[in-house]
C-alpha cells in the first residue's frame, strides 16, 4: 500500500507509460480513467465501473496495481485538483467586486466596441473624446450590471471547462429514452426546473413537476415507474423536499439525473448521472446562469436527437 498519494500529474505519467504493459482488462480501465478524470473524481466505484464497462472489483484492482490503497485513493487524487480549481474560481469571483465590476480580459459589454462606443456610434460614459475608455462604468445600476455580468461570464467559462462531456451525453440519452420525465425543483432551483418543464412541453415530451407548491411532499406527487426518468435540480443547502425526492427516486426502478452545484456524495450517491453547475456569486447573490445553460443544453440536445433528422 502507498504511504502517501502521488499528485495527479505524477499518476497520469505512470498511467501513460504503463499502459502497454497492463493486462487487457486493466487497459480498458486505464483508457477510461485517462479519458474521464472528472468521472473518477465524482462518481462512485459502482457508477464509474459501469461507465467503464468493467466490474467494481476490477477498478479496485486497477488502483492497487499502481500502489494505491483502493478506488477511494484513486478518486481523492483526481478530486484534489478539481477542488483546487473550484477554489481558484471562487477567488476570482471575489476579485470581481474588488476591481469594481470590470469585465474579464478581452470582454466588452454587449453593444459596445473596443474603442469605447456603442454599435450605434454613441460614446460610452467613461470614454474620452478620442474614443478610448478611461475605465468601466462604476456607479449605480450600470456598475452592478457589470459586476454581475463579469461573475456570470466567469461562471460559464468554468462550466465549459469542468463539465464531463460523457456525462452530458449520457444525461441526454436518459432524457431521450424516458417515457415520462418527473422534474423536481424547489426554492432557488424553481426557475430552472420550470424552464425544463416548459422546454419539454414544447418538445412534446410527457413530463410533470414537483415544486412543493400546495404543501405537497414528494411521496404525494412523485411516483416514477420503470421507463421514466427523475430529474432533480437542487443546490446547497439542500432542502428536505429535494432529499426526499432523491431517496424516492433511488428506491424506484427509474434512473435519476441530478443537476446540482456540488459533488457531495450524501446527496448524489443514488444518481445515475450528476451534472455540476456551480454558479457565480456576487454581493452574496448567486446567479442561475450555469444551471440554466445546462438545462437548455440538455433539452435542446434531446430535441435535436429526436427531430434533427426531419429538419
C-alpha positions as CSV (number, residue, x, y, z in Angstrom):
1,X,0.0,0.0,0.0
2,X,1.1,3.5,-0.7
3,X,2.0,5.6,2.3
4,X,1.1,8.8,0.5
5,X,-0.8,9.5,-2.6
6,X,1.0,10.8,-5.7
7,X,-0.1,14.0,-7.5
8,X,-2.4,13.7,-10.4
9,X,0.3,14.7,-12.8
10,X,2.6,12.1,-11.5
11,X,-0.1,9.5,-11.6
12,X,-1.0,10.4,-15.2
13,X,2.6,9.9,-16.2
14,X,2.6,6.4,-14.7
15,X,-0.7,5.6,-16.4
16,X,0.6,6.7,-19.8
17,X,3.9,4.9,-19.6
18,X,2.5,1.6,-18.1
19,X,-0.5,1.2,-20.5
20,X,1.1,-1.3,-22.9
21,X,2.3,-3.5,-20.1
22,X,-1.1,-3.8,-18.4
23,X,-3.4,-6.8,-18.7
24,X,-6.1,-6.3,-21.3
25,X,-8.8,-5.7,-18.7
26,X,-6.8,-3.1,-16.9
27,X,-6.0,-1.4,-20.2
28,X,-9.8,-0.9,-20.6
29,X,-9.9,0.7,-17.2
30,X,-6.8,2.8,-18.0
31,X,-8.3,4.1,-21.2
32,X,-11.4,5.2,-19.3
33,X,-9.5,6.8,-16.3
34,X,-7.3,8.8,-18.7
35,X,-10.2,10.0,-20.8
36,X,-12.7,10.8,-18.0
37,X,-10.8,12.2,-14.9
38,X,-13.9,14.1,-13.7
39,X,-15.9,10.9,-13.7
40,X,-13.3,9.3,-11.4
41,X,-13.3,12.4,-9.2
42,X,-17.1,12.4,-8.8
43,X,-18.6,9.0,-9.4
44,X,-19.0,6.1,-7.0
45,X,-16.9,3.0,-7.8
46,X,-20.1,1.2,-9.0
47,X,-21.1,4.0,-11.4
48,X,-17.5,4.5,-12.7
49,X,-17.2,0.8,-13.3
50,X,-20.5,0.7,-15.1
51,X,-19.4,3.6,-17.4
52,X,-16.0,1.9,-18.0
53,X,-17.7,-1.4,-18.8
54,X,-15.9,-3.4,-16.0
55,X,-16.8,-4.7,-12.5
56,X,-16.1,-2.5,-9.4
57,X,-13.6,-5.1,-8.3
58,X,-11.6,-4.5,-11.5
59,X,-11.5,-0.8,-10.7
60,X,-10.2,-1.6,-7.2
61,X,-7.6,-4.0,-8.7
62,X,-6.5,-1.3,-11.1
63,X,-5.9,1.2,-8.3
64,X,-3.9,-1.3,-6.3
65,X,-1.9,-2.2,-9.4
66,X,-0.5,1.3,-9.2
67,X,0.3,1.1,-5.5
68,X,-2.9,2.9,-4.2
69,X,-5.0,1.6,-1.3
70,X,-8.1,1.3,-3.5
71,X,-10.6,3.3,-5.5
72,X,-11.1,5.8,-2.7
73,X,-7.4,6.9,-3.0
74,X,-7.6,7.0,-6.8
75,X,-10.7,9.2,-6.5
76,X,-9.1,11.5,-4.0
77,X,-6.1,12.1,-6.3
78,X,-8.5,13.2,-9.0
79,X,-10.7,15.3,-6.7
80,X,-7.9,17.4,-5.3
81,X,-7.1,19.4,-8.4
82,X,-10.8,19.7,-9.2
83,X,-11.5,21.2,-5.8
84,X,-8.4,23.5,-6.2
85,X,-9.8,24.7,-9.5
86,X,-13.1,25.5,-7.9
87,X,-11.3,27.3,-5.1
88,X,-9.3,29.3,-7.7
89,X,-12.6,30.1,-9.4
90,X,-14.2,31.3,-6.2
91,X,-11.2,33.5,-5.5
92,X,-11.5,35.0,-9.0
93,X,-15.2,35.9,-8.3
94,X,-14.2,37.6,-5.1
95,X,-11.9,39.9,-7.1
96,X,-14.9,40.9,-9.3
97,X,-16.2,43.2,-6.5
98,X,-12.7,44.4,-5.6
99,X,-11.9,45.5,-9.2
100,X,-15.2,47.4,-9.4
101,X,-17.1,45.0,-11.6
102,X,-14.7,45.3,-14.6
103,X,-15.2,42.7,-17.3
104,X,-12.6,39.8,-17.8
105,X,-9.8,40.5,-20.2
106,X,-10.9,40.7,-23.8
107,X,-14.6,41.0,-23.0
108,X,-16.6,44.2,-23.7
109,X,-20.2,44.8,-22.6
110,X,-22.9,43.9,-25.1
111,X,-23.4,46.6,-27.7
112,X,-20.0,48.2,-27.2
113,X,-17.0,48.3,-29.4
114,X,-13.4,48.1,-28.1
115,X,-13.0,51.8,-28.9
116,X,-15.5,52.8,-26.2
117,X,-18.5,53.5,-28.4
118,X,-21.7,51.6,-28.8
119,X,-22.8,50.0,-32.0
120,X,-25.0,53.0,-32.8
121,X,-21.9,55.3,-32.6
122,X,-22.6,56.8,-29.2
123,X,-19.7,57.3,-26.8
124,X,-19.8,55.3,-23.6
125,X,-19.8,57.1,-20.3
126,X,-16.2,57.0,-19.0
127,X,-14.6,57.4,-22.5
128,X,-12.5,60.2,-23.7
129,X,-13.2,62.4,-26.8
130,X,-10.6,60.4,-28.6
131,X,-12.8,57.2,-28.3
132,X,-10.7,55.4,-25.7
133,X,-12.1,54.3,-22.4
134,X,-10.8,55.6,-19.1
135,X,-12.5,52.9,-17.1
136,X,-15.7,51.0,-16.7
137,X,-19.0,52.5,-15.6
138,X,-18.7,52.2,-11.8
139,X,-21.8,53.9,-10.4
140,X,-25.4,52.9,-9.8
141,X,-27.2,50.1,-11.6
142,X,-24.8,50.0,-14.5
143,X,-21.9,49.2,-12.2
144,X,-24.0,46.4,-10.6
145,X,-24.8,45.1,-14.1
146,X,-21.1,44.9,-14.9
147,X,-20.3,43.2,-11.6
148,X,-23.0,40.5,-12.1
149,X,-22.2,40.0,-15.8
150,X,-18.5,39.6,-15.1
151,X,-19.1,37.0,-12.4
152,X,-21.5,35.1,-14.7
153,X,-19.1,35.1,-17.6
154,X,-16.5,33.5,-15.3
155,X,-19.1,31.0,-14.2
156,X,-20.0,30.0,-17.8
157,X,-16.3,29.7,-18.7
158,X,-15.8,27.3,-15.8
159,X,-18.9,25.4,-16.7
160,X,-17.5,24.6,-20.2
161,X,-14.1,23.7,-18.8
162,X,-15.3,21.4,-16.0
163,X,-18.3,19.6,-17.5
164,X,-17.7,16.0,-18.3
165,X,-18.9,15.6,-21.9
166,X,-19.5,11.9,-21.5
167,X,-21.8,12.6,-18.5
168,X,-23.6,15.2,-20.5
169,X,-24.2,12.9,-23.4
170,X,-25.4,10.2,-21.0
171,X,-27.9,12.6,-19.4
172,X,-29.3,13.5,-22.9
173,X,-29.7,9.7,-23.6
174,X,-31.6,9.2,-20.4
175,X,-33.9,12.1,-21.3
176,X,-34.4,10.9,-24.8
177,X,-35.3,7.3,-23.7
178,X,-37.7,8.4,-21.0
179,X,-41.4,7.6,-21.3
180,X,-42.2,10.3,-18.7
181,X,-39.8,12.8,-17.0
182,X,-40.5,13.7,-13.4
183,X,-38.9,17.1,-12.7
184,X,-38.1,18.1,-9.1
185,X,-37.0,21.6,-8.1
186,X,-37.8,23.9,-5.2
187,X,-36.6,27.3,-3.8
188,X,-33.7,28.6,-5.9
189,X,-34.0,25.7,-8.3
190,X,-37.6,26.5,-9.1
191,X,-36.7,28.7,-12.1
192,X,-34.5,26.1,-13.6
193,X,-37.0,23.2,-13.1
194,X,-39.8,25.3,-14.6
195,X,-37.7,26.1,-17.6
196,X,-37.1,22.4,-18.2
197,X,-40.8,21.7,-17.9
198,X,-41.6,24.5,-20.4
199,X,-38.9,23.2,-22.9
200,X,-40.0,19.6,-22.6
201,X,-43.6,20.6,-23.2
202,X,-42.5,22.4,-26.3
203,X,-40.8,19.2,-27.5
204,X,-43.9,17.1,-26.8
205,X,-42.1,15.2,-24.1
206,X,-44.5,14.0,-21.3
207,X,-43.4,15.4,-18.0
208,X,-44.6,16.6,-14.7
209,X,-43.1,18.8,-12.0
210,X,-42.9,18.5,-8.2
211,X,-42.1,22.0,-6.9
212,X,-43.5,21.9,-3.4
213,X,-46.5,24.1,-4.1
214,X,-49.6,23.3,-2.2
215,X,-47.6,22.0,0.7
216,X,-47.3,18.6,-1.0
217,X,-44.3,16.5,-0.3
218,X,-42.5,14.2,-2.8
219,X,-44.2,11.0,-1.6
220,X,-47.6,12.6,-2.6
221,X,-46.6,13.7,-6.1
222,X,-43.6,11.6,-7.2
223,X,-44.5,8.1,-8.5
224,X,-41.9,7.1,-11.1
225,X,-42.3,3.9,-13.0
226,X,-39.8,1.8,-15.0
227,X,-39.1,3.6,-18.2
228,X,-39.5,7.0,-16.6
229,X,-36.7,9.4,-15.5
230,X,-36.5,11.5,-12.4
231,X,-34.6,14.8,-12.9
232,X,-33.8,16.7,-9.7
233,X,-32.4,20.2,-9.7
234,X,-31.1,21.1,-6.3
235,X,-28.5,23.4,-4.8
236,X,-26.8,23.6,-1.4
237,X,-28.0,23.9,1.2
238,X,-30.3,21.1,0.2
239,X,-34.0,21.2,1.1
240,X,-35.7,18.3,2.8
241,X,-38.0,18.2,-0.2
242,X,-35.1,17.5,-2.6
243,X,-33.6,14.9,-0.3
244,X,-36.8,13.0,0.0
245,X,-37.3,13.1,-3.8
246,X,-33.8,11.7,-4.3
247,X,-34.4,8.9,-1.8
248,X,-37.7,8.0,-3.5
249,X,-36.1,8.0,-6.9
250,X,-33.2,5.9,-5.7
251,X,-35.7,3.3,-4.4
252,X,-37.6,3.2,-7.7
253,X,-36.9,1.5,-11.0
254,X,-36.4,4.8,-12.8
255,X,-33.0,6.3,-13.4
256,X,-32.1,9.5,-11.6
257,X,-30.4,12.6,-13.1
258,X,-29.3,15.4,-10.7
259,X,-28.3,18.9,-11.7
260,X,-26.5,20.5,-8.7
261,X,-23.7,22.7,-7.6
262,X,-21.7,20.2,-5.5
263,X,-20.2,16.8,-5.7
264,X,-21.4,16.0,-2.1
265,X,-21.9,12.2,-2.2
266,X,-24.5,12.4,0.6
267,X,-26.9,13.9,-2.0
268,X,-25.6,12.5,-5.3
269,X,-25.0,8.8,-4.3
270,X,-28.2,7.4,-5.8
271,X,-27.9,9.2,-9.1
272,X,-27.1,7.6,-12.4
273,X,-25.7,10.9,-13.8
274,X,-24.7,14.0,-11.9
275,X,-24.1,17.3,-13.7
276,X,-22.4,20.0,-11.6
277,X,-23.3,23.7,-12.4
278,X,-21.6,25.9,-10.0
279,X,-23.0,29.4,-10.4
280,X,-21.3,32.7,-9.8
281,X,-21.8,34.7,-6.6
282,X,-21.6,38.5,-6.5
283,X,-22.6,40.5,-3.4
284,X,-23.8,37.3,-1.8
285,X,-26.3,36.7,-4.6
286,X,-25.8,33.5,-6.7
287,X,-26.9,33.5,-10.3
288,X,-28.6,30.7,-12.2
289,X,-26.7,31.2,-15.5
290,X,-24.7,27.9,-15.4
291,X,-27.6,25.8,-14.2
292,X,-29.9,27.3,-16.9
293,X,-27.2,26.8,-19.5
294,X,-27.0,23.1,-18.6
295,X,-30.8,22.8,-18.6
296,X,-31.1,24.4,-22.0
297,X,-28.3,22.3,-23.4
298,X,-30.0,19.1,-22.2
299,X,-33.4,20.0,-23.6
300,X,-32.2,21.3,-27.0
301,X,-29.8,18.3,-27.4
302,X,-32.7,15.9,-26.7
303,X,-34.8,17.7,-29.3
304,X,-32.1,17.6,-31.9
305,X,-31.7,13.9,-31.4
306,X,-35.4,13.3,-31.8
307,X,-36.2,15.7,-34.6
308,X,-32.9,16.7,-36.2
309,X,-33.2,14.1,-39.0
310,X,-36.5,15.6,-40.0
311,X,-35.1,19.1,-40.5
